[in-house]
Amino acid sequence: MRRGGQALVCLLAGMLQALGGFFTYFVILAENGFLPSTLLGIRILWDSRDVNDLEDTYGQQWTYEQRKIVEFTCHTSFFVSIVVVQWADLIICKTRRNSVFQQGMK
């Protein structure tokens, strides 16, 4: 494979990893009541320690501490999803021609 093709593959892999991370981030927020359509313009209220009654999509009120717990959970899930995708990429690269069972993980 030429050098330009390899760079394109790495770029695509990086974009897919980022997409997986953002997907996980938004799923965590949506499961906690903050749908993606309601996230635009919410940052100032989200980071304000004085706002302890921020409502989500379903009308549930969130304190500053509760919001930060959800935010840190999103950060952790983003990181973990990137690591898992990189592990999968490593296995794919290691077993490009053979199956995992034929190649082994040595």
Buried (B, 14 or more C-beta within 10 A) or exposed (E): EEEEEEEEEEEEBBEEBBEBBEEBBBBBBBEBBBEEEBBEEEEEBBEEEEBEEBEBBEEEEBEBEBBBEBBEBBEEBBEEBBEBBEEEBEEEEEBEEEEEEEEEEE
